[in-house]
């Protein structure tokens, strides 16, 4: 299932091909913060992989820190 969460004040780019209603609250995993920009923190397993493949993302800045 795809869920949409909106942070900040996004502007229309006409890039959306299907409207998805925004979900309330936060996703079921990880920690989100908008105090100083935007950050997402989650625990990763030793064999988890993070991809920044340009085919999936257009412009992404993500700080991922593995904690044990």
SULFEN-V450080 format. One record per pair of residues at least 4 apart in sequence whose C-alpha atoms are under 7 Angstrom apart, sorted by the first residue. I is the first residue (numbers start at 1). J is the second residue. D is the distance in whole Angstrom. If there is no record, write none. Layout:
i = {I,I}
j = {J,J}
d = {D,D}
This chain:
i = {3,4,4,4,4,5,5,6,30,30,30,31,31,31,32,32,32,33,33,33,34,34,41,43,43,44,44,52,53,54}
j = {23,20,21,22,23,22,23,22,40,41,42,40,41,42,39,40,41,38,39,40,38,39,64,66,67,48,66,57,57,58}
d = {6,7,7,5,6,5,6,7,7,5,4,6,5,6,6,5,7,6,5,7,5,7,7,6,6,6,6,7,7,6}
